[in-house]
């Protein structure tokens, strides 16, 4: 039985843009803008899973924002 949701952790790239990695799967992609990232994630998921029952119905983008501040 396939998972109904696939979660990606999204980070802002040091070089600009975004990087996204799937939890529990070897799926990684990057893009320069948020809209490009969403399209790239969908494309990566379609390439990773065969069409049909194996492909999750939803993709969740979980944005991680790391910020360092003085103590």
N, C-alpha and C positions, 0 to 999 in steps of 0.2 A: 504494500500500500504506500503510495507516494505522500510526502508531506504536503499539507495544503498551503504552507507559507514558507518562503525562503527569506532569511534575514541577511542583509549585507551591512557590515560596519563601514561607514563612510568617514574618511578623514580629509581635511584640506591638505593638499600636497605642498611640500616645502617649495617646489618650483612653481606653484600656482595651480589652480584647478582642484580636482578631487580624485581620490583613490577609493575604490570599493572592493571589499573582500567578503565572500560568502562564508557564513558560519557552517562548518561541517562539510564543506565541499571545496574542491580546488577550482574555484572560480574567482578571477580577479580582473578588474578593468579600471581604466582611468579616463578622465576627460577634462577639458578646459572649462566647461560651464556646467551648471546644474542640469539644464535641459539636455545637454549632450551626454551627461552621466546617466540620466534615466534611460535614454535610448541605448547607450552602451551596455548597461546592466541587462536590459531586456534582450538585447542581441546575444550577450554572453550566456544567459540562461537558456535561450532557444538553441544555441550551439551545443551546450553541455548536455541537455536532456533531449531524448528522442521525443518527437511529437506524440502526444497522447497521455496516457495515465501517469507516466513517470514525472511529468513536468508539474511543478507546484502551480496552484491557481493564483497565488498572490506573491508579490515581492515587497518586503518591508525594508526601507532604507533607514538605518539607525545612524544618525549623525553624531560623531564623537568630536567634541571640541576641547582640545587640550590647551590650557592656558597656565602659564607659570607666573605667579605673583610673589612679591617679597613677603617674608614671614613677619 
